[in-house]
């Protein structure tokens, strides 16, 4: 018994020695949400097991956490930029692994990490993370990390003019610097409303763009359903940006997510003042519209076009026909519904996921690039392809453990 007591005492003294000498460092401690963090430790015993744990709450109050176990180096150091954990919620060398591998609380295995509240984002919106290090079950260090959801010097305006239901974001100095700056029209997806577009627009403004989050349906005076929706809001957004004194009218692009990507491509094909496109998971093939009053509320719900241009429905293919195309890759099945993207007067970037079972963005990006090549589109078009990603890809290091990247 005395021997066991002595061993426990020695072990306790060793942990205390490690704790007193070790330091946990994380830089920068406050940063925009897409900025990587460097995490390291010094003053450890050599070859000691160290557990790092990261926790945070999403905007709904749900607690998310991750953990990883490492062995310290012979020099008594640990650096996540060059060391993979031997166990934990991720298993590769990645300094941001603790962030993207965070798990939902027990009992909610399919929970989505809620990035922003539905009632809008406050000017000081941020997420707070607690990082701890422990050895032998005893905490030996901790620090707090703050991830800003919008840059500290971003101005904003609400625009409610006719069918233009939009939020404008831009670096605060732009109004007075006398320069003309690039601008982006930001379009959300089939979720409707403006929150997703506003999230992306704030991010772009935090990086130096003028960004106009533009709603196109399911909010305010706009159509309730994604059925024969006019593309007029995009045209009005373009006109609004062209009139701003700090915007370069020859440097206006559009970013669209999912169906917003399709709308961005459709709009740029008809409005030649849009000079660049990012289509994040947006099909180039137009499918069924979405009537929220018809269960189930998916793209098989209504046999009608989602968009109208110049008073005419945009050609589309039915869900059943499109699924046959996915199986056979017979382009003749969808040719009538492929957008005339070769008319876009600027480069197109497709962001695509190989595991996207909703919009098949990987397949659609291939179709898009083939169309552009066949029409000798004279711009540097390209694809950012992520073979293991699903339908929702956001900037930053948000948890990917549940449905954020899989759909």
C-alpha positions as CSV (number, residue, x, y, z in Angstrom):
1,X,0.0,0.0,0.0
2,X,2.8,2.4,0.9
3,X,4.5,1.5,-2.5
4,X,1.3,2.4,-4.4
5,X,1.0,5.7,-2.4
6,X,4.6,6.6,-3.1
7,X,4.1,5.9,-6.8
8,X,1.0,8.1,-7.0
9,X,2.9,10.8,-5.1
10,X,5.8,10.7,-7.6
11,X,3.4,10.7,-10.6
12,X,1.6,13.7,-9.1
13,X,4.9,15.5,-8.6
14,X,5.9,14.8,-12.2
15,X,2.6,16.2,-13.5
16,X,3.0,19.3,-11.3
17,X,6.5,19.8,-12.7
18,X,5.2,19.6,-16.2
19,X,2.4,22.0,-15.4
20,X,4.6,24.5,-13.8
21,X,7.0,24.6,-16.8
22,X,4.7,24.1,-19.8
23,X,3.2,27.0,-21.8
24,X,0.3,26.8,-24.2
25,X,0.5,29.4,-27.0
26,X,-2.2,30.2,-29.7
27,X,-1.8,33.1,-32.1
28,X,-3.6,35.2,-33.1
29,X,-6.0,35.0,-30.2
30,X,-8.4,37.3,-31.9
31,X,-8.9,37.0,-35.7
32,X,-11.4,36.8,-38.5
33,X,-13.0,33.4,-38.6
34,X,-11.2,32.3,-41.7
35,X,-7.7,33.1,-40.4
36,X,-5.6,30.1,-39.3
37,X,-4.4,29.8,-35.8
38,X,-1.0,28.6,-34.7
39,X,-1.1,26.3,-31.7
40,X,2.1,25.2,-29.9
41,X,3.4,24.2,-26.5
42,X,6.8,24.5,-24.9
43,X,8.4,23.4,-21.6
44,X,6.9,19.9,-21.6
45,X,8.7,16.8,-20.5
46,X,9.9,14.8,-23.6
47,X,7.6,12.1,-25.0
48,X,4.8,13.0,-22.6
49,X,1.1,12.4,-23.7
50,X,-0.7,15.8,-24.0
51,X,-4.4,16.1,-24.6
52,X,-5.7,19.3,-26.3
53,X,-9.4,20.1,-26.0
54,X,-11.4,22.8,-27.8
55,X,-14.9,23.9,-26.9
56,X,-17.4,26.5,-28.0
57,X,-21.1,27.3,-28.2
58,X,-22.9,28.0,-31.4
59,X,-25.5,30.7,-31.6
60,X,-28.2,28.4,-30.5
61,X,-26.3,27.6,-27.3
62,X,-25.3,24.1,-28.2
63,X,-21.8,23.1,-26.9
64,X,-19.4,21.7,-29.5
65,X,-16.0,20.2,-28.7
66,X,-13.0,18.4,-30.1
67,X,-9.9,16.8,-28.7
68,X,-6.6,15.3,-29.8
69,X,-3.9,13.4,-28.1
70,X,-0.2,14.0,-28.9
71,X,3.2,13.0,-27.7
72,X,5.6,15.8,-27.1
73,X,8.9,16.0,-29.0
74,X,12.3,15.0,-27.5
75,X,12.8,18.8,-26.9
76,X,9.6,19.0,-24.9
77,X,7.6,20.9,-27.5
78,X,4.5,20.4,-29.5
79,X,3.4,22.2,-32.6
80,X,0.2,21.4,-34.4
81,X,1.6,22.6,-37.7
82,X,3.9,19.6,-38.0
83,X,2.4,17.0,-35.7
84,X,-0.5,14.6,-36.2
85,X,-2.5,13.3,-33.2
86,X,-2.4,9.6,-32.4
87,X,-6.0,9.7,-31.4
88,X,-8.8,12.2,-31.2
89,X,-11.4,13.8,-33.4
90,X,-9.0,14.2,-36.3
91,X,-6.0,12.2,-37.5
92,X,-3.8,14.2,-39.7
93,X,-1.3,17.1,-39.6
94,X,-3.5,20.2,-39.6
95,X,-3.0,23.2,-37.4
96,X,-6.8,23.9,-37.6
97,X,-7.9,20.3,-37.1
98,X,-9.3,21.0,-33.6
99,X,-11.7,23.5,-35.2
100,X,-13.1,21.6,-38.2
101,X,-13.4,18.3,-36.3
102,X,-15.5,19.7,-33.5
103,X,-18.4,17.3,-32.6
104,X,-22.0,18.2,-31.6
105,X,-23.3,17.5,-28.1
106,X,-24.2,14.0,-27.2
107,X,-27.8,13.2,-28.1
108,X,-27.7,15.5,-31.2
109,X,-25.5,13.5,-33.7
110,X,-26.9,15.2,-36.8
111,X,-26.9,18.8,-35.5
112,X,-25.6,21.5,-37.9
113,X,-23.2,24.0,-36.4
114,X,-25.2,27.3,-36.4
115,X,-23.0,30.0,-37.7
116,X,-25.4,33.0,-37.6
117,X,-28.7,33.7,-35.9
118,X,-31.9,34.0,-37.9
119,X,-32.6,37.5,-36.6
120,X,-29.5,39.0,-38.0
121,X,-25.9,39.5,-37.0
122,X,-24.8,42.1,-34.5
123,X,-21.9,44.5,-35.4
124,X,-19.6,42.8,-32.8
125,X,-20.6,39.2,-33.7
126,X,-18.0,36.7,-32.6
127,X,-17.4,33.2,-31.4
128,X,-15.4,32.4,-28.3
129,X,-13.4,29.2,-28.0
130,X,-11.7,27.7,-25.0
131,X,-8.5,25.7,-25.6
132,X,-7.1,23.6,-22.8
133,X,-4.0,21.3,-22.5
134,X,-3.9,18.5,-20.0
135,X,-1.3,15.8,-18.9
136,X,-2.3,12.8,-16.9
137,X,-5.9,14.1,-16.6
138,X,-4.8,17.4,-15.1
139,X,-5.1,20.7,-16.9
140,X,-1.8,22.4,-17.4
141,X,-2.7,25.3,-19.6
142,X,-5.6,27.1,-21.2
143,X,-6.3,30.1,-23.4
144,X,-9.3,31.8,-25.0
145,X,-9.6,32.4,-28.8
146,X,-12.0,34.8,-30.4
147,X,-13.2,34.3,-33.9
148,X,-14.8,37.4,-35.5
149,X,-17.6,36.8,-37.9
150,X,-17.2,40.2,-39.5
151,X,-14.2,42.5,-39.7
152,X,-14.0,45.4,-37.1
153,X,-14.1,48.1,-39.7
154,X,-17.0,47.1,-41.9
155,X,-19.9,49.4,-42.6
156,X,-23.4,48.3,-43.5
157,X,-26.6,49.6,-45.0
158,X,-30.1,48.1,-45.4
159,X,-31.6,48.7,-48.8
160,X,-35.4,48.2,-49.3
161,X,-36.2,49.7,-52.6
162,X,-39.0,48.1,-54.7
163,X,-37.9,44.5,-55.3
164,X,-34.4,45.2,-54.1
165,X,-34.2,43.7,-50.7
166,X,-30.5,43.9,-49.8
167,X,-27.8,44.6,-47.3
168,X,-24.7,46.4,-48.3
169,X,-21.3,45.8,-46.6
170,X,-18.0,47.5,-47.3
171,X,-14.8,48.6,-45.6
172,X,-15.5,51.8,-43.7
173,X,-12.8,53.8,-45.3
174,X,-14.2,53.4,-48.8
175,X,-16.6,56.3,-48.6
176,X,-13.8,58.8,-48.1
177,X,-10.7,57.4,-49.8
178,X,-11.6,58.8,-53.3
179,X,-11.0,55.4,-55.0
180,X,-13.1,53.1,-57.0
181,X,-13.4,49.5,-55.6
182,X,-14.5,46.1,-56.9
183,X,-18.0,45.0,-55.8
184,X,-19.8,41.7,-55.6
185,X,-23.5,40.8,-55.8
186,X,-24.0,38.0,-53.3
187,X,-26.9,35.5,-53.7
188,X,-28.0,32.8,-51.3
189,X,-29.5,29.5,-52.2
190,X,-32.9,27.7,-52.1
191,X,-33.2,28.5,-48.4
192,X,-34.4,31.9,-49.5
193,X,-34.2,35.1,-47.5
194,X,-31.0,37.0,-47.0
195,X,-29.1,35.5,-44.1
196,X,-26.8,33.2,-46.1
197,X,-26.0,35.9,-48.6
198,X,-25.3,38.4,-45.7
199,X,-22.9,36.0,-44.1
200,X,-20.8,35.7,-47.3
201,X,-21.1,39.5,-48.0
202,X,-19.8,40.3,-44.6
203,X,-16.9,38.0,-45.1
204,X,-16.1,39.5,-48.5
205,X,-16.3,43.1,-47.1
206,X,-13.9,42.0,-44.3
207,X,-11.4,41.2,-47.1
208,X,-11.8,44.5,-48.9
209,X,-14.8,44.1,-51.3
210,X,-18.0,46.1,-51.6
211,X,-20.5,43.3,-51.2
212,X,-24.3,43.5,-51.7
213,X,-26.2,40.6,-50.1
214,X,-29.3,40.4,-52.4
215,X,-32.4,38.4,-51.6
216,X,-34.3,37.0,-54.6
217,X,-37.2,35.1,-53.0
218,X,-38.9,34.1,-49.8
219,X,-38.6,37.4,-48.0
220,X,-40.2,40.8,-48.0
221,X,-42.0,41.7,-51.3
222,X,-40.3,38.9,-53.2
223,X,-42.0,35.6,-54.4
224,X,-42.8,33.1,-51.6
225,X,-41.8,30.1,-53.7
226,X,-38.9,29.4,-56.0
227,X,-41.2,29.1,-59.0
228,X,-41.0,31.5,-62.0
229,X,-38.9,33.9,-59.9
230,X,-37.9,37.0,-61.9
231,X,-34.2,37.8,-62.0
232,X,-35.0,41.5,-61.7
233,X,-33.5,41.8,-58.2
234,X,-30.1,41.0,-59.6
235,X,-30.5,43.7,-62.3
236,X,-31.6,46.2,-59.6
237,X,-28.6,45.2,-57.4
238,X,-26.3,45.8,-60.4
239,X,-27.8,49.2,-61.0
240,X,-27.5,50.1,-57.3
241,X,-23.8,49.2,-57.2
242,X,-23.0,51.1,-60.4
243,X,-24.3,54.3,-58.9
244,X,-22.2,54.1,-55.7
245,X,-19.4,56.7,-55.9
246,X,-16.8,54.3,-54.4
247,X,-17.6,51.3,-56.7
248,X,-15.8,50.6,-59.9
249,X,-18.6,50.0,-62.4
250,X,-16.3,47.9,-64.6
251,X,-15.3,45.6,-61.7
252,X,-18.6,44.1,-60.5
253,X,-18.9,40.4,-60.1
254,X,-21.4,38.0,-58.5
255,X,-21.1,35.2,-56.0
256,X,-23.9,32.7,-55.6
257,X,-24.3,29.6,-53.4
258,X,-26.2,26.6,-54.7
259,X,-29.3,27.8,-56.6
260,X,-27.9,31.3,-56.1
261,X,-24.9,30.2,-58.2
262,X,-27.3,29.2,-60.9
263,X,-29.0,32.6,-60.7
264,X,-25.6,34.3,-60.8
265,X,-24.7,32.5,-64.0
266,X,-28.1,33.2,-65.5
267,X,-27.9,36.9,-64.7
268,X,-24.4,37.3,-65.9
269,X,-25.3,35.6,-69.2
270,X,-27.9,38.4,-69.8
271,X,-26.4,41.4,-68.0
272,X,-23.0,42.0,-69.5
273,X,-22.0,44.5,-66.8
274,X,-21.3,41.5,-64.5
275,X,-17.6,40.7,-65.1
276,X,-16.8,37.7,-62.9
277,X,-18.7,34.8,-61.4
278,X,-18.2,32.5,-58.4
279,X,-20.8,29.7,-58.5
280,X,-20.4,27.8,-55.3
281,X,-22.1,24.4,-55.9
282,X,-24.6,26.0,-58.3
283,X,-25.7,23.8,-61.3
284,X,-25.5,25.1,-64.8
285,X,-28.5,22.9,-65.6
286,X,-31.8,24.4,-64.5
287,X,-34.0,21.9,-62.7
288,X,-37.5,22.0,-61.2
289,X,-38.7,24.9,-59.1
290,X,-39.5,24.7,-55.4
291,X,-43.0,25.2,-54.1
292,X,-42.7,25.4,-50.3
293,X,-46.4,24.5,-50.0
294,X,-46.0,21.1,-51.7
295,X,-44.6,18.4,-49.4
296,X,-42.0,17.2,-49.6
297,X,-40.4,20.6,-50.2
298,X,-37.7,19.5,-52.6
299,X,-36.9,19.9,-56.3
300,X,-39.5,17.2,-57.3
301,X,-42.3,19.3,-55.9
302,X,-43.4,21.3,-58.8
303,X,-43.1,20.8,-62.6
304,X,-42.2,24.4,-63.4
305,X,-39.2,26.6,-64.0
306,X,-37.6,28.3,-61.0
307,X,-36.7,31.5,-63.0
308,X,-38.3,33.9,-65.4
309,X,-36.3,36.2,-67.7
310,X,-37.9,38.9,-69.9
311,X,-41.3,37.5,-69.1
312,X,-40.5,33.9,-70.2
313,X,-39.8,30.9,-68.0
314,X,-36.2,29.7,-68.3
315,X,-36.0,26.2,-69.8
316,X,-35.6,23.4,-67.3
317,X,-35.6,19.6,-67.0
318,X,-37.6,17.6,-64.5
319,X,-36.0,15.8,-61.6
320,X,-36.6,12.4,-63.2
321,X,-34.9,13.4,-66.4
322,X,-32.0,14.9,-64.6
323,X,-31.5,11.7,-62.5
324,X,-31.4,9.7,-65.8
325,X,-28.6,12.1,-67.0
326,X,-26.7,11.6,-63.8
327,X,-26.8,7.8,-64.4
328,X,-26.1,7.9,-68.1
329,X,-24.2,11.2,-68.7
330,X,-26.2,11.6,-71.8
331,X,-26.0,15.3,-72.4
332,X,-28.8,15.3,-74.9
333,X,-31.2,14.9,-71.9
334,X,-30.3,18.2,-70.4
335,X,-29.0,20.3,-73.3
336,X,-32.1,22.5,-73.5
337,X,-31.8,23.4,-69.8
338,X,-28.1,24.3,-69.8
339,X,-27.5,28.0,-69.2
340,X,-25.8,30.1,-72.0
341,X,-22.8,30.7,-69.7
342,X,-20.6,31.3,-72.7
343,X,-22.2,34.8,-72.9
344,X,-20.7,35.7,-69.5
345,X,-18.2,38.5,-70.1
346,X,-15.7,37.5,-67.5
347,X,-14.1,34.5,-65.8
348,X,-16.2,31.8,-64.0
349,X,-15.1,29.9,-60.9
350,X,-17.0,26.8,-60.1
351,X,-16.7,25.5,-56.5
352,X,-17.8,21.8,-56.5
353,X,-18.1,18.9,-54.2
354,X,-17.6,15.3,-55.3
355,X,-20.0,14.0,-52.7
356,X,-22.7,16.5,-53.5
357,X,-25.9,14.4,-53.7
358,X,-28.2,17.4,-53.9
359,X,-27.0,19.5,-56.8
360,X,-24.3,17.1,-58.2
361,X,-22.0,20.1,-58.3
362,X,-19.0,18.0,-59.4
363,X,-20.8,16.8,-62.5
364,X,-22.3,20.2,-63.1
365,X,-18.8,21.9,-63.0
366,X,-17.6,19.4,-65.6
367,X,-20.6,20.2,-67.8
368,X,-20.0,23.9,-67.3
369,X,-16.3,23.7,-68.3
370,X,-17.1,21.6,-71.3
371,X,-19.7,24.2,-72.5
372,X,-17.2,27.0,-72.0
373,X,-14.5,25.2,-73.9
374,X,-16.8,24.3,-76.8
375,X,-17.7,28.0,-77.1
376,X,-14.1,29.2,-76.8
377,X,-14.9,31.3,-73.7
378,X,-12.0,33.8,-73.7
379,X,-11.5,34.0,-70.0
380,X,-9.5,32.0,-67.3
381,X,-12.3,29.8,-66.1
382,X,-11.5,27.2,-63.5
383,X,-12.9,24.7,-61.0
384,X,-12.1,24.3,-57.3
385,X,-13.0,20.7,-56.7
386,X,-13.2,19.0,-53.3
387,X,-13.9,15.2,-53.9
388,X,-15.1,14.4,-50.4
389,X,-17.3,17.5,-49.9
390,X,-21.0,17.5,-50.1
391,X,-23.4,20.3,-51.0
392,X,-22.6,23.0,-48.4
393,X,-19.1,24.5,-48.4
394,X,-18.5,27.6,-46.3
395,X,-15.4,29.7,-45.9
396,X,-13.5,29.3,-42.7
397,X,-12.9,26.4,-40.3
398,X,-16.4,25.5,-39.1
399,X,-17.1,22.0,-38.0
400,X,-17.5,19.5,-40.8
401,X,-18.4,16.5,-38.7
402,X,-22.1,16.5,-39.4
403,X,-24.2,17.9,-42.3
404,X,-22.3,21.2,-42.9
405,X,-20.4,19.6,-45.8
406,X,-22.6,16.5,-46.4
407,X,-26.0,16.6,-48.0
